[in-house]
Amino acid sequence: MAKQTRGGRDGARPEETAQGEGPEPRQAPKVKGFNSPFARLEALRETLPSTQPQVRPEDFPGTPPPQGPERAVVRLEPGRGGQEVTVVEGLGLPSAELQAWLQALRRGLACTGTVEGERLVLQGDHRFKVPDLLLRRGVKRVVHG
């Protein structure tokens, strides 16, 4: 008498045939990426922003323009969740121009950031990189504070 096991109707395991010959042959493997949720994302990899800084000549010219803010204050502050953020204050620019400066700094530093009032808030410690970029953008004097 055959021993009862869980599974098939006749007591055999689902992977075994009725005679107990062993596992059934497996199906051919599927094409890689056919059902993968990440297959389509691989094609979009080139459209993602770079993790390397992109110092473009149109954003940061070799010779700074004659007009520009007189002074900027750069400081490091604790952000949300204990992360450090670099804050640039005192530029005295209109909000549309602040947004353009933020975009250029984000590309030049390969980081994220936002405009909060009249401040540019950049994620990470960029205190030693930001002054050079601000001077190339036309700021006359950069103060660490």
N, C-alpha and C positions, 0 to 999 in steps of 0.2 A: 504494500500500500504506500502511495506517495505521501510525503510529508507536506502538510499544508503550509504555504507561505503567503504573505501578502502580495498582492499584485494581480496577475491575470486570472481569468475565469477558471482555468483548469489547475490552478495552484502554482504554475510556473511563473518565474519572474518575467516582467515585461520584456526584458532584453533577451530572454532565452526563448527558443522555439519550444513546441510542445514535447519534443523528444529530449530536450535538455542538451542540445548540441553545443551550446555556447552563445555568445553575443551575436546579434544580427550584424551584417556588414553595414558600416556607416555610409551616409550619403557623401557625395563629393563636397569638398569645402566650398562655401560661397565666395563670390568675388569680394576681395577686401574693400571695405568702404560702402558696400551696397546698402546695408542697414545701419551703418555707423552714423550717429548724429553729428560727428565731427568731420565727416568727409566733405560736406559743402563748405564748412568753415575753413578748411585748408586752402581752398581757392581764394578766400578773402584775406588771407594772411598778408598779401602785398599791399592791401589798402589800409592796413592798420598804421597808426603813427609809429614812428621810429623810437627806439629806446636810446638812441645815440643823439647827442646834441647836434643841431643843425644851425650853424651860425651862417646865415645867408647875408650876402652883401647888401641886399635891399633893406634888411632889418638892422644890421649893424655895419654901417659903412666904415671903410678904413680911416677916413678923415671925418671927424664929427661935424655935423651941421652947425653953423654959427648961432642959430636960434635954438633954444632949448631951455629946460628948467634950470634955474640957478642952483638948486640944491636938492638933494635927496637923502633921506635917512634910511639906513638899512639896519635891521635888528632881527634877532632870533627870539621867537616867543614860543611857549608851549601851545600846541594846538589841541584839537579835540582828541580825546583818548590818549593823551600823553605824547603824541607825535609832535615833532618840531616843525615849525613853519618859519619861513623867512618873510619878513614884512618890509615893503618899500613904501615910505610915506613922504609927504612934502613935495610931490612933483607939481602940484597945482595945475593939473591938466583937466580939460572937460572929460566927461565920462566916456564919450565915444573914443577919444584919443587914449584914455587909460586902457580901454579894452584892446586897442591896437598894440599898445606897449606890452600888455599882458600876453597877447598872442605871440609877440616876438620873443619875450623872455621865456615863455613856455617852450618854444622851439629851440631857443639857444641853450636852455638848461635841461631839456628832456624831462620835464616834470609837469605836474598839474598845478593849477592855481585858480584864483578868483579875484574879482574886484569887490571889496567891501568898503563902500563909501568912497573915500579918496585914497584908499590904501590898496596896494597890490599884495596879495597873500599867496606865496608860493610854497608848496609842500616840500619839506626837506631843508637841510642846512646848506644854503647857497651863499653864505656871507662873504666868501672869498672869491666867488665867481661873478656875482651880480655887479659889483662896482665897475669892473672892466667893461661889461656889457652896457651899463648905464652911461659910462663916459663915452663909449663909442656911439651911443644913441643921441648924445648931445647934452647930457647933464654936465654942468660946469664943476660941481663939487659934490662928492659923495661922503657922507658922514656915517660912521658906525655908531649906533647909539642904542 
